[in-house]
Amino acid sequence: MSETTHDGTVAVTAAPSPDEGLTAAELAAKYGLSVSGARPSLVEYVRQLWGRRHFILAFSQAKLTAQYSQAKLGQLWQVATPLLNAAVYFFIFGLILHASRGMSRDVYIPFLVTGVFVFTFTQSSLMSGVRAISGNLGLVRALHFPRAALPVSFSLQQLQQLLFSMIVLFVVAIGFGSYPGPAWLLIVPVLALQFLFNTGLALIVARMGAKTPDLAQLMPFILRTWMYASGVMFSIPVMLRGKPHWIATLLQWNPAAIYMDLMRFALIDGYGAENLPDHVWAAAGGWAALFAVGGFVYFWKAEERYGRG
């Protein structure tokens, strides 16, 4: 643009910018800019997480391999640890406190070992989940990826560890007279539902642990209380016989007890449907769906805050 001044010279002025008058947000929208580290939409977040599925699997396998790399027995501790726990619980609860009441030894020992292995799956998923972000801040701050990949990977690691341990669980069940049959096929949906539940719970405690690292110190006490309330070492309806019915019902409907009882029902011939609460499969699916979906959304809502501050 040009104009003539009073002395006859021509002055040239710049044309107004098309961006003049636009706010910073409008400019960003116009040129496709976005906030660094901003939380994507839920659908986009799921897509990004699926795109990192190979990383999730490889990371879980690497963690599993490294877990006992410094021990001479190596990966055997994956099986030895829950077996030793089961032996201690059998000595205390089975022989001294007679928590096996109402069950023969051929039923009680597989009952106890199954409970220990299945509860350890949930326990380990939570303990690794609560440190998933706070214990991997270097990775979180250095690389851009959906942070949910970490707690999901840790839950997958615990599932792989349980699958390795299931060989021993099968041997124990067969050794005490429970042989493979059609009911053993129920193991697959039980593990799938428990994995979904564990993953959702790990996502919840991962967000809480990222903000409050001290939660990792409190978690063992919470898990120990949960273990004693879930019937790992005893049958809830038998042990609470004569107590108010609502107490036994409440304890049986807690998710840890449900997944343990379903696994026992699938594996142990002498553990029948009369030991299960009503609508047990609906409850197992409901707990899994509630925590998997709810935990994922709860974790996603804080995606942009992980690793900052």
LOKEFI-962833 format. One record per atom (N, C-alpha, C): residue in one letter; x negated, z, y negated. Coordinates in steps of 0.2 Angstrom, whole numbers, plus 5000, padded with zeros to 4 digits. Last residue first. Layout:
<sites>
AXZY/...
</sites>
This chain:
<sites>
G496751895159/G496751965156/G496552015161/R497351795172/R497151795165/R497251875163/G497651775185/G496951765183/G496851775176/Y499251725182/Y498851745187/Y498051725185/R500251665173/R499851735171/R499351755176/E500951555178/E500451545172/E500051615171/E501751615188/E501251575190/E500651565184/A502851695188/A502251725185/A501651675186/K503751625196/K503951645189/K503351675185/W503251625209/W503251565204/W503351585197/F503651745214/F502951735213/F502851675208/Y505051725215/Y504751785211/Y504051775209/V505151615223/V505351615216/V505051665212/F504651675235/F504351615232/F504551615225/G505551785237/G504851795236/G504451745233/G506751715240/G506651765234/G505951775232/V506351635251/V506651605245/V506551655239/A505951745260/A505551685259/A505751645253/F506951845259/F506251855257/F505851795256/L508151775264/L508151815258/L507451825255/A507651715276/A507851675271/A507851715264/A507451835284/A506951785283/A507051735277/W508651905283/W508051935281/W507551885279/G509451805290/G509551825283/G508951855280/G508851805303/G508851745299/G508951755291/A509151935307/A508451905307/A508351845303/A510551935306/A510151985302/A509451955301/A510851845316/A511051835309/A510651875304/W510351915327/W510051845325/W510251825318/V511152025328/V510452035326/V510151965324/H512452075329/H512352015324/H511552015323/D512152245332/D512552185332/D512352135327/P510452285339/P511052295334/P511552235334/L509952305356/L509952265350/L510552285345/N510152355368/N509652395364/N509652355357/E510952275375/E511252335373/E510752375368/A510152175380/A510452165374/A510752225371/G508652255388/G509252215388/G509552215381/Y507252265395/Y507552285389/Y508052235387/G506752225407/G507152285407/G507352305400/D505952115404/D506552105408/D507052165408/I505352065389/I505352125394/I506052115398/L505351965379/L504751965384/L504952015390/A506551965372/A506351905374/A505751915380/F506652095368/F507152065372/F506952005375/R505452105360/R505452145366/R506052115371/M505852025350/M505252005354/M505252045360/L506852095344/L507052025347/L506452005351/D506252215340/D506752215346/D506852145349/M505452165330/M505152195336/M505652195342/Y506352115321/Y505952065324/Y505552095330/I507052235318/I507352185321/I506952135324/A506052325312/A506352335319/A506752285322/A505852245301/A505252255305/A505552275312/P507052255294/P506852195297/P506252195302/N508252375299/N507752355294/N507352295298/W509252405307/W509352345303/W508752335299/Q508852525313/Q508852465317/Q508952405313/L509052615302/L508352605304/L508352535309/L510452605301/L510052585295/L509352575298/T510852655313/T511052585311/T510652565306/A510352785313/A510152745318/A510252665316/I511252835302/I510452835302/I510152785307/W512552825306/W512252775301/W511552775300/H512752915316/H512652855318/H512352805313/P511853075315/P512353025312/P512252955314/K511253105332/K511153115325/K511753065322/G511453085345/G511653145343/G511653155336/R509952995346/R510553005350/R510753075348/L508752945342/L509252975337/L509852985340/M508052895353/M507752945350/M508252985345/V508952785356/V508852845361/V508552905357/P508952705345/P509552735347/P509452785352/I507452675344/I507852715339/I508452735341/S506252705356/S506852675355/S507252715350/F504552715349/F505052745353/F505652695351/M503552655342/M503352695348/M503852725352/V504152585332/V503652545336/V503452585342/G505352615324/G505352615331/G504752575335/S505252615310/S505452555313/S505452555321/A504652725304/A505352715304/A505652655307/Y503352715306/Y503652765310/Y504452765309/M503152595298/M503052595305/M503352645309/W503452655285/W503852595288/W503752595295/T502352735284/T503052765284/T503452715287/R501252645284/R501352695289/R502052725289/L501552575272/L501652535279/L501652585284/I501352665262/I502052635263/I502052605270/F499952695265/F500452745265/F501152725266/P499452565262/P499352595268/P499852655270/M499752545247/M500052505253/M499952535260/L498952605238/L499552645240/L499852615246/Q497952525236/Q497752585239/Q498352625241/A498552415231/A498252405237/A498052475240/L498952455218/L499452455224/L499152445231/D497952435210/D497952505213/D498552505219/P498152315203/P497752315209/P497752385213/T499452255196/T499252325197/T498852325204/K499552115195/K499652155189/K499352225190/A499252075208/A498952045203/A498952085197/G500252155215/G499552175216/G499152135211/M501352075212/M501352145210/M500652175210/R501051955218/R501151955211/R501152035209/A500952005232/A500351965228/A500451975221/V502152055235/V501652105234/V501052065231/I502851925236/I503051975231/I502552025230/L502051855246/L502151825239/L502351885234/A502351945257/A501651935254/A501651905247/L503751915259/L503451985257/L502751985254/G503651785263/G504051805257/G503751875254/T502851795274/T502651755269/T502951775262/N503751875282/N503051905280/N502851865274/F504851785284/F504951855281/F504251875278/L504151685291/L504451665284/L504551735280/F503751755302/F503251725298/F503551705291/Q504951785308/Q504551835305/Q504051815301/L505451655311/L505851695306/L505351755304/A504451615321/A504551575315/A504951615309/L504551715330/L503951715327/L504051675320/V505851685335/V505751755332/V505051745328/P505751555340/P506151565334/P506051635331/V504751585351/V504651535345/V505051545339/I505451675360/I504851695356/I504651655350/L506351615367/L506551645361/L505951665357/L505751585379/L505851525374/L506051555367/W505951685387/W505351685383/W505351625378/A507151665394/A507151715388/A506451705384/P506751595405/P507051555399/P507051605393/G505251675409/G505851645411/G506151615405/P503851765416/P504051705412/P504751685414/Y504151935421/Y503851865422/Y504151815417/S503752095420/S504152045417/S503851975417/G502852185427/G503452155430/G503852115426/F501652215421/F502152275422/F502852245424/G500952095420/G500652155424/G501152205425/I501752025411/I501752005418/I501452065422/A501452105399/A502152095401/A502152075408/V500052085398/V500352155399/V501052145402/V499951945397/V499651975402/V499952045404/F500651935384/F500951905390/F500651935397/L499651995376/L500352025377/L500751995383/V498651905377/V498551975380/V499252005381/I499151805370/I498951795377/I498851865381/M499351845358/M499951845362/M499751835369/S498251835350/S498351895354/S498951895358/F498451705345/F497851725349/F497951785353/L499551735337/L499551685342/L499051695347/L498951825328/L499451845332/L499551805338/Q498151735321/Q497851795324/Q498351825329/Q499051655315/Q498551625320/Q498251685324/L499651745307/L500051715312/L499551685317/Q498651775298/Q498951825302/Q499351795308/Q498551645291/Q497951675295/Q498251725300/L499751635285/L499651595291/L499051615295/S499551735276/S500051745281/S499951705287/F498551675268/F498451735272/F498951755277/S499251565263/S498651555268/S498551615272/V500151625255/V500451585261/V499851575266/P499351675245/P499651725250/P499951685256/L498751545241/L498351605243/L498751645248/A499751465236/A499351435242/A498951495245/A500251505224/A500551525230/A500251505237/R499551445214/R499251505217/R499651535223/P499151275215/P499651325215/P499451385218/F497551255205/F498051245211/F498551285211/H496051235198/H496751225197/H497151215203/L494751355199/L495051295201/L495851295199/A494251475193/A493851415193/A494251355195/R495251575194/R494951555187/R494551495187/V495351585208/V495951575204/V495751545197/L494051615212/L494351555214/L494951535210/G493951745206/G493451685205/G493751625207/L494951815212/L494951795205/L494451745203/N495351875224/N495051805224/N495151775216/G495951995223/G495351985227/G495051925227/S497151965216/S496652015213/S495952005217/I497851885226/I497651855219/I497051905216/A497851955238/A497751885238/A497551855231/R498152085240/R497452065237/R497351995236/V499352085246/V499252125240/V498652105237/G499052005258/G499451975252/G499352015246/S498452095267/S498052035264/S498452005258/M499552175269/M498852205266/M498452145263/L500552095274/L500652135267/L499952155264/S499952055286/S500152005281/S500252035274/S499752165292/S499152135290/S499352085285/Q501152205295/Q500652245291/Q500052215288/T501552095303/T501852105296/T501452155292/F500752115314/F500752045311/F501052055304/T500952245318/T500352225315/T500352165311/F502252225324/F502152265317/F501552245314/V501752155335/V502252125331/V502252165324/F500952245342/F500652185340/F501152155335/V501752365343/V501152365340/V500952295337/G502852315351/G502952345345/G502352345341/T502052275363/T502452225359/T502552255352/V501652405367/V501152355365/V501452295361/L502952465370/L502452495365/L501952435362/F503452385380/F503852395374/F503352415368/P502452395390/P502552325386/P502952335380/I502752535392/I502052505390/I502152435387/Y504152545396/Y503852575390/Y503252545388/V504352475408/V504652455402/V504352475396/D503552545417/D503552475417/D503852445411/R504052675415/R503352665412/R503252585412/S505752675409/S505252685414/S504552665411/M506652765397/M506352705399/M505752715404/G507152885393/G507652835394/G507352765396/R505752925383/R506352945386/R506852885387/S504452905377/S504752845381/S505452865385/A503953005370/A504452965367/A504752905371/H503253115374/H503753095379/H504253045375/L502153175368/L502853185365/L503353155369/I501153145378/I501253205375/I501953225372/L501353005382/L501153065387/L501253135384/G501852935371/G502052925378/G501952975383/F501152975360/F501952975360/F502152965367/I499752985363/I500153035359/I500853035360/F499552875372/F499352945374/F499652995370/F500152775365/F500352785372/F500152855373/Y499352765353/Y500052785353/Y500352805360/V498152725359/V498152795356/V498852815355/A498452605364/A498252655369/A498252725366/A498752535352/A499352545357/A499152595362/N497552535347/N498052565343/N498652585348/L496852445356/L496652515355/L497152555352/L497652335353/L497652365360/L497452435360/P497352295340/P497952325342/P498052355349/T495852275343/T496152325338/T496852345340/A495652175353/A495452245354/A495852295349/V496052055347/V496452085352/V496352155353/Q495152045337/Q495852025335/Q496352055340/W493952065343/W494252125339/W494952105337/L493551945347/L493851985352/L494152045349/Q492751875338/Q493551875337/Q493851915343/G491451995339/G491751935335/G492551935336/L490652085344/L491152055349/L491552005345/K489852115334/K489552085340/K490052055344/A490352065317/A490352105323/A490152075329/Q490351975307/Q489752025307/Q489752065313/S491551905309/S490851865310/S490251915310/Y492851935308/Y492451975312/Y491751945313/Q493251835298/Q493451905298/Q493051955302/A492951705298/A492451755295/A492651825295/T494051655305/T493351645308/T492851695305/L494951675295/L495051705302/L494351705305/K494551595284/K494651675284/K494651705290/A494651475290/A493951495288/A494051575287/Q496051465292/Q495551465298/Q494851485296/S496451465278/S496651515283/S496251525289/F495851355273/F495651415270/F495851475275/A496551255281/A495851255281/A495551325279/L497851275276/L497651275284/L496951295284/I497751245263/I498051315265/I497851325272/F497251115262/F496851175260/F497051235262/H498351055267/H497751045271/H497251105269/R499351075257/R499451105264/R498751105268/R499451035244/R498851075246/R498851105253/G500650975243/G500050935243/G499450965244/W501451085244/W501451035249/W500850995249/L501251125230/L501051165236/L500951125242/Q501851025223/Q501051035223/Q500851075228/R503151035227/R502750975228/R502050985228/V503451165222/V503451155229/V503051085231/Y503251125208/Y502851175211/Y502851175219/E504351045206/E503651015206/E503151065209/V505351135208/V505351075212/V504651045212/L505151225197/L505151245204/L505051185209/S503951155185/S504651165187/S504551185195/P502451245181/P502851185182/P503551205184/R501751345168/R502051345175/R502551285175/A500151295161/A500951305160/A501251305167/G498851255160/G499051315164/G499751335164/S499051195144/S498551205149/S498751265153/V500551125139/V500051185138/V499651185144/S500450945136/S500751005139/S500251065138/L500850785129/L500350845130/L500750905132/G501450665125/G501450685132/G500950745134/Y501650635112/Y501050605115/Y500950635122/K502850695109/K502850625108/K502250595112/A502650835112/A503150795116/A503050725115/A501650865102/A501450865109/A501950825114/L502450845091/L501950805092/L501650805099/E503450945093/E503650875093/E503050825094/A502551055092/A502951045098/A503150975098/A502151045078/A501651035084/A501951025090/T503250935069/T503050995071/T502550995077/L503150805058/L503250825064/L502950895066/G502650755045/G503350795046/G503450825052/E501950605051/E502050655046/E502750695046/D501750515060/D501850585063/D501950635057/P501650395053/P502250405057/P502350475060/S500950425037/S500850425044/S501550435048/P501050305024/P501250375027/P501150365034/A499550215019/A500250215021/A500450285024/A498450255005/A498650255013/A499350255014/T498250154991/T498450214994/T498650205001/V497250074979/V497550074986/V497650134989/A497450014963/A497350064967/A497650064974/V496849894952/V497249904958/V497049964962/T496849904934/T496549904941/T497049914946/G497449914922/G497449854925/G497149844932/D497650044917/D497050004914/D496949934918/H498650094923/H498750084916/H498250034914/T498650014940/T498650074936/T498650054928/T499649954953/T499249934947/T499249994942/E499549984971/E499949984964/E499449974959/S499749964988/S499349964982/S499849964976/M499650005006/M500050005000/M499550004994/
</sites>
